Amino acid sequence: MSQPLHILKTVYGYEAFRGRQEEVISHVLAGRNAFVLMPTGGGKSLCYQIPGLCRPGLGIVVSPLIALMADQVAALRQAGVRAAVMNSTQAFQERADVWRAIGDGTLDLLYVAPETLLKPETLERLSQIRLSLIAIDEAHCLSQWGHDFRPEYRRLDCLVSHFPDTPRIALTATADAPTRGEILEHLRISAEDSFVAGFDRPNIRYAIAEKDSPRKQMLSLLERFKGESGIIYCLRKRTTEEIAAFLNERGFTALAYHAGLDKAVREANQTRFQREEGLIIVATTAFGMGIDKPDVRFVLHLDLPGSIEAYYQETGRAGRDGLPAEALLLYGYDDIALRRRFIDESEASEPRKRMERQKLDALLGLTETGRCRREMLLDYFGDAHARCGNCDNCEAPPALFDATVSALKALSCIYRTGERFGQAYIVSVLLGAEDERIARFGHDRISTYGIGSEHDARQWRSILRQLVAHGLVSVDLAGHGGLSISQKGRDFLREKPQLMLRGPKQRQRKDRNAAARAASGAVPAEAQGLFEALREKRLELARAQGVPPYVIFHDKTLAQIAAERPADRQALSAISGIGAAKLERYGDVFLNVVAHHEGARS
């Protein structure tokens, strides 16, 4: 492994491999296929980039997003790697130049979209040259049971017959056991060639809360991350634009992103997010797969995702640099009903619908659990983990209470009011409110009127939401949100089994500004000024070259420079993330910033 270690240090600027990187690289260097599952930010790209640089021939990297490929290639070129991208958006001359470089043997890695790779002419031309490996990134897209299935990925199994002697390496950060099995089967990778490094992202703080006042809850989070980059996910296209406008009016810089926007607008917004600091993107799930931006400090879901896989993938875009980040999910009973309606009204097959319902139920279990969020999240992927101390349930464990009687009262009230009224009305009846509508319908004379005085309105809303999550109550979103009793709810009324629900949460005493402060890389207070000066210089250089700032140096690298204040190139070369090419290109520039700042202090 002397050559890979040499490349790791001289090209990437790191002293040692992390986790299972060395195992995977050694395996692929021996000409073996590999399936690699590593959490986002775990260093998957080195598992194929380094073997691609060590083995003779051209390394092919299949990636689903054009913008992502462009940024990855830009970062590799900054490090001195001969890399290029090929996709359908390029002009004829651009593609011709890439093919010329391939023919001349002056290219080490080629990033290509699956649609471009699968063209007969592309496969034919590549079959005539020597390939070092074929890496399939975001491999979960291949599985029809996964949360982000893409038909073009399904066709990648033809690579097995076209390039039988070329090592194949499939990589993903998100795949449950069935998805993993399908990837192995279609790409003809043996189970013995699998490297599952775990799913844990210990730097991310997970929190899930009931929607109370969503915009107020959102602002509370954002105020703690003022000036930092983040992603806000919404279910509806219109909501992304409304939230972006709302935030811009309040002094934040926010952009909307959804599939309904003009393609040029989408691409411009994504580029700005990648290249600017302190920008918030408000998006549907059309945004984000493979986003390589390392300094995303928070991910906020204003609506319920469709599955634990989707939630894990989307929250995983926070804190790729390893510094503390936060993931907050807000949801209400209408979110649950909407997700179920999407499944029921889809044109998918019944087996697919059944699987989607099971995945949604698993997610609802995560939202309503009183256990450690991380423990339950990782359990879903078969990755055992103890309580983390870095989630809302660990910081303020929710009290569970025997809600059997409360549930019976709520279900009985829904039944006796005709199974057609919404949450607010049911709560008012349970609390015995003096309301003109209640009197008009005669519901002040039914047996359930005023029988719920043991809870306040907020607690009853929480109970009803949990009854929806448990499948005891259905919501008619096509109408006016009327609640009705499901078959499972009718069974509950008849059998009256014990039901434990979450009570109101205790106030959290932990200092939750820690994650926001850690965005500066835990730089000592006396080094903050230098850290900001280094970031300003990085931004200036990035703008001049038209590349994202992080392809020059990550915040983590700048934080180490600020803390250690290297005085010469030798000291600077010892900083993590500074390889030979970057030392040569930027060494004097950043040393001057350090020296100038030192001079200003003295």
DOPAKE-362614 format. One record per residue (C-alpha): x, y, z; residue in three letters. Coordinates in steps of 0.001 Angstrom, whole numbers, plus 500000, padded with zeros to 6 digits. Example, Ala and Ser with C-alpha at 12.3 -4.5 7.8 and 13.67 -1.06 7.14 Angstrom:
512300495500507800ALA513670498940507140SER
! end
This chain:
500000500000500000MET502999502317499737SER501781503882496469GLN498214504565497720PRO499625506094500924LEU501966508251498883HIS499026509464496743ILE496909510041499850LEU499559512392501244LYS500874514115498129THR497598514508496237VAL494986514796498984TYR497112515984501908GLY496061513330504443TYR498443511286506600GLU496376508117507077ALA493337506306505724PHE490070506334507671ARG487753503480508564GLY487740500771505902ARG489239502878503104GLN492539500983503115GLU490762497599502970GLU488640498657500006VAL491522500221498095ILE493721497147498580SER490826494921497452HIS490210496889494244VAL493934497183493495LEU493980493382493458ALA491413493495490631GLY488401492502492754ARG484874493927492562ASN483541495750495605ALA480348497064497147PHE481043499951499541VAL478550501409501984LEU479943504336503947MET478126507251505583PRO478153510580503793THR481436512316504544GLY483097508964505273GLY485485509180502337GLY483839506949499707LYS485358508850496783SER488931507937497774LEU487932504264497570CYS487732504534493792TYR489836507624493037GLN493056506229494513ILE492770502786492824PRO491931504663489615GLY495199506578489942LEU497223503476490890CYS495937500964488347ARG496904501318484671PRO494230502683482349GLY491287505068482595LEU488971505048485602GLY485264505464484788ILE483042507047487448VAL479264506896486896VAL477434509721488661SER473764510769488401PRO474068514559488559LEU475830516779486053ILE476436519636488517ALA477911517216491048LEU480280515741488459MET481511519191487456ALA482336520103491059ASP484050516786491739GLN486211517182488651VAL487030520768489619ALA488161519576493057ALA490326516821491539LEU491981519238489148ARG492752521560492048GLN494588518610493610ALA496529517953490400GLY494529514940489186VAL493904514591485444ARG490102514310485466ALA487309515207483061ALA483552514996482743VAL481381513800479857MET477641514427479622ASN474867515426477236SER475116519164477975THR478593519504476476GLN479210520961473034ALA480607518685470342PHE484091520181470654GLN484170519632474421GLU483378515962474008ARG485901515693471188ALA488589517156473461ASP487757514591476149VAL487974511712473672TRP491302513089472417ARG492671513133475963ALA491461509566476472ILE493169508489473273GLY496392510271474239ASP496403508597477640GLY496463511957479436THR493369511336481524LEU493166509359484773ASP489478509644485720LEU486386510237483586LEU483097511185485263TYR480132510260483107VAL476334510287483412ALA474683506861483019PRO472704507974479961GLU475919509029478206THR477844505924479218LEU475102503572478005LEU475029504978474480LYS476227502230472085PRO478901504493470596GLU480289505314474061THR480444501670475089LEU482061500761471775GLU484807503396472057ARG485536502569475693LEU485783498860474864SER488809499698472727GLN490845501221475564ILE492198499923478851ARG490034500696481872LEU491428500682485410SER487999500357487066LEU484333501281486813ILE482908503049489873ALA479140503422490208ILE478394506187492694ASP474963506584494362GLU474441502899493601ALA471169502774495573HIS469557504389492492CYS469792500972490849LEU467326499334493221SER463651499455492259GLN462843499095495990TRP465060502005497010GLY463838505518497750HIS465503507092494711ASP465154504536491906PHE466354505699488482ARG465580503507485467PRO468812504443483667GLU470779503065486616TYR468980499745486240ARG470541499344482811ARG474067499576484194LEU474108495805484655ASP475133495623480982CYS478595496785482111LEU479155493283483480VAL479143491769479989SER480761494709478215HIS483740494932480601PHE483981491518482323PRO487638491925483325ASP487348495465484733THR486847495762488507PRO483428497190489408ARG482957499193492592ILE479445500235493645ALA479186502899496343LEU476376504418498374THR475653505980501747ALA472052504777501901THR470872501215501387ALA468857498880503576ASP469394495113503332ALA466994494489500367PRO468520497379498419THR472037496107499090ARG471048492652497910GLY469619493999494671GLU472742496051493919ILE474952492988494417LEU472730490828492230GLU472488493212489286HIS476135494198489207LEU477292490606489831ARG479251491529492933ILE479746488783495490SER478506489273499049ALA482081488483500162GLU483185491609498304ASP480987493883500429SER482388496550502757PHE479719497964505056VAL481328500650507189ALA478237501638509130GLY475731504457508926PHE476531506591511950ASP477078510325511509ARG478058511258515089PRO478509514963514278ASN474829515386513341ILE472382516210516106ARG468953514717515300TYR465765516378516505ALA462115515760515591ILE459258517957516761ALA455540518405516267GLU454602521308514023LYS453432523994516395ASP454220527252514648SER456442526012511778PRO457786529359510621ARG458588530410514177LYS460275527048514774GLN462225527490511544MET463421530977512500LEU464479529724515924SER466785527201514233LEU468079529642511621LEU468948532338514136GLU471423529919515692ARG473039529379512295PHE473037532954511012LYS475509533298508158GLY475814529524507647GLU474698527364504735SER471694525078505111GLY468971523149503311ILE465228523362504010ILE463087520589502512TYR459397521089501701CYS456883518737500130LEU455247521202497741ARG456847523302495005LYS454818526385495935ARG455933526153499558THR459620526320498594THR459067529664496876GLU456939531038499726GLU459501530049502369ILE462426531428500331ALA460620534777499950ALA459743534788503663PHE463388534256504630LEU464726536878502236ASN462343539414503782GLU463908538637507168ARG467518539172506216GLY468529535668505152PHE469772534789501679THR467531532008500367ALA466795530433496982LEU464019528065495916ALA464649524830494033TYR462062522448492578HIS461405520491489394ALA458873523071488148GLY461469525815487808LEU463086526536484477ASP466159524329484043LYS468476527334483771ALA467081528784487019VAL467509525462488833ARG471092525139487670GLU471885528741488584ALA470429528320492067ASN472315525089492663GLN475552526679491462THR475068529634493806ARG474447527279496715PHE477601525322495926GLN479775528413495517ARG478446530921498026GLU478759530862501783GLU475842531479504114GLY473161530677501513LEU470008528672502287ILE468364526505499629ILE464629525797500087VAL463844522749498024ALA461746519738497257THR463467516372497161THR464382517180493529ALA467430518823495093PHE470362517308496801GLY471473513811495854MET475241513767495877GLY475544517407496942ILE479234517712497713ASP479132520931499751LYS480956520099503011PRO479911523077505152ASP476121522620505273VAL475446523281508937ARG471764522331509102PHE469047520411507282VAL465451521277508183LEU462463519249507042HIS459317521364507138LEU457345518336505952ASP457587514606506543LEU459919512661504198PRO458653509452502625GLY460930506943504360SER463831506510506746ILE466137506055503737GLU465061509413502309ALA465391511066505722TYR468871509624506242TYR470006510608502742GLN468692514159503072GLU469952514806506599THR473304513348505530GLY473936516454503440ARG474706518290506683ALA478174518302508208GLY480095516455505510ARG483222518174506848ASP482840516328510147GLY482049519455512142LEU478865519628514244PRO475612520038512311ALA471907519786513038GLU468976517939511470ALA465495519060512528LEU462280517445511275LEU458892519115511866LEU455712517171511148TYR452006517113511855GLY449136514697511444TYR448261516180508046ASP451775515262506815ASP451150511646507759ILE447801511640505984ALA449265513262502858LEU452071510718502639ARG449574507863502952ARG447399509443500302ARG450383509693497926PHE450958505966498333ILE447305504976497943ASP446766507118494834GLU450017506217493091SER450040503994490017GLU452575501654491609ALA451950497936491899SER450385496573495067GLU453682495022496260PRO455348498401495790ARG452554500195497682LYS452808497668500495ARG456542498243500738MET456067502045500729GLU453516501777503560ARG455944499691505586GLN458705502247505026LYS456402505092506066LEU455368503188509199ASP459041502728510089ALA459607506483509720LEU456570507244511878LEU458017504933514487GLY461160507087514473LEU459166510294514854THR457121509015517784GLU459754506978519598THR460906507767523090GLY464213505968522407ARG467454507555521272CYS466835508742517692ARG470268507636516473ARG469911504210518076GLU466574503621516337MET467741505117513029LEU470786502865512907LEU468759499841514039ASP466709500260510877TYR469852499712508796PHE471029496826510964GLY473806498912512515ASP473785498423516301ALA474444501559518343HIS474153502657521953ALA472423505846523105ARG474189508797521522CYS473698511801523805GLY473379513945520672ASN469671513875519853CYS466614515531521335ASP465428512353523059ASN468790511785524742CYS468982515414525866GLU465391515544527145ALA463868512046527313PRO460109512195526678PRO457846510702529301ALA455542507942528117LEU452087507626529625PHE449306505080529481ASP447041506696526886ALA444569503836526566THR441657505740528117VAL442564508974526293SER442640507122522975ALA439261505523523661LEU437798508946524440LYS439223510455521257ALA438043507605519027LEU434612507636520633SER434369511399520075CYS435316511020516409ILE432642508317516038TYR429874510209517857ARG430472513388515826THR430013511487512569GLY433626510885511487GLU433693514024509349ARG435209516788511479PHE438818517880511701GLY441282517876514554GLN440449521322515976ALA436726520514516188TYR437307517155517916ILE439589518819520478VAL436958521509521146SER434293518864521773VAL436560516892524096LEU437323520044526081LEU433662521084526252GLY434209524379524472ALA431326526825524151GLU431219526964520382ASP428383527964518037GLU429131525118515595ARG429172522530518374ILE425791523784519636ALA424360523941516109ARG425276520304515437PHE424037519261518873GLY427436517915519882HIS427207519653523241ASP424676516978524137ARG426687513851523213ILE428428511710525842SER431956512712524784THR431344516457525144TYR433729517787527812GLY435119514392528860ILE438729515367528032GLY439491517939530711SER442542515950531913GLU444497517267528882HIS444837520744527396ASP444351521503523689ALA448042521042522837ARG448141517640524520GLN444984516498522715TRP446477517589519374ARG449558515512520185SER447404512490521100ILE445386512742517866LEU448576513089515820ARG449986509969517451GLN446736508080516822LEU447113508962513128VAL450763507830513245ALA449701504533514851HIS447137504002512098GLY444103504168514411LEU442745507335512797VAL442534508305509112SER442487511836507659VAL440384512807504653ASP442712515286502954LEU440683515232499750ALA437836516762501744GLY438439519148504636HIS440730517110506846GLY437960515149508517GLY439022512416510938LEU437623508913510737SER438321505643512528ILE440389503098510584SER439803499354510798GLN442749499203513175LYS441045501882515281GLY437785499903515354ARG439720496850516520ASP441242499010519262PHE437806500197520390LEU436659496592520614ARG439751495039522214GLU441016498020524291LYS444717497000524453PRO447126499160526422GLN448542502075524389LEU451597504027525533MET452076507470523971LEU454572510298524349ARG453792513018526832GLY454850516670526537PRO458599517174526238LYS460648518703529016GLN462481521929528299ARG465954521321526958GLN468685522824529069ARG471610521877526875LYS473460524706525123ASP472312524065521572ARG474348526927520113ASN477357524618520253ALA476717523282516743ALA476492526783515310ALA479694527902517016ARG481446524777515796ALA480866525914512208ALA484147527784512603SER485879524475513249GLY486193524895517024ALA488796527573516390VAL490161529152519580PRO488702532591520237ALA492053534274519601GLU492236532646516127ALA488742533612514943GLN489941536732513185GLY492576534834511229LEU490067532102510363PHE487708534686508840GLU490598536320506954ALA491527532909505489LEU487904532325504448ARG487800535722502736GLU490966534928500775LYS489583531505499812ARG486346533089498565LEU488307535636496533GLU490360532878494870LEU487273530732494243ALA485364533563492583ARG488313534355490340ALA488365530731489143GLN484610530161489087GLY484755527194491481VAL483146526461494882PRO485349527669497785PRO485564524196499326TYR487399522740496319VAL490318524976497303ILE490296524134501034PHE487636522898503460HIS486756524961506528ASP488413522238508597LYS491735522896506851THR491426526663507309LEU490530526152510973ALA493718524148511490GLN495774526827509726ILE494226529499511937ALA494895527490515104ALA498488526462514260GLU499625529591512315ARG502245527869510110PRO505153530152509209ALA506567528331506181ASP505696525788503496ARG507022522852505476GLN504743523657508413ALA501836524317506041LEU502326520944504325SER501640519235507662ALA498097520654507705ILE495452518037506858SER493980518526503380GLY496960520233501728ILE498575518085499052GLY501549518911496865ALA499588520610494071ALA497643522841496452LYS500775523638498442LEU502484524790495275GLU499458526702494026ARG498203528333497214TYR500924527930499842GLY502458531391499600ASP499055533063499298VAL497739531647502568PHE501079531988504363LEU500926535695503481ASN497471535923505068VAL498838534338508254VAL501896536584508285ALA499853539726507604HIS497416538857510341HIS500293538208512759GLU501803541555511818GLY498500543324512363ALA498211541738515831ARG501696542824516851SER
! end
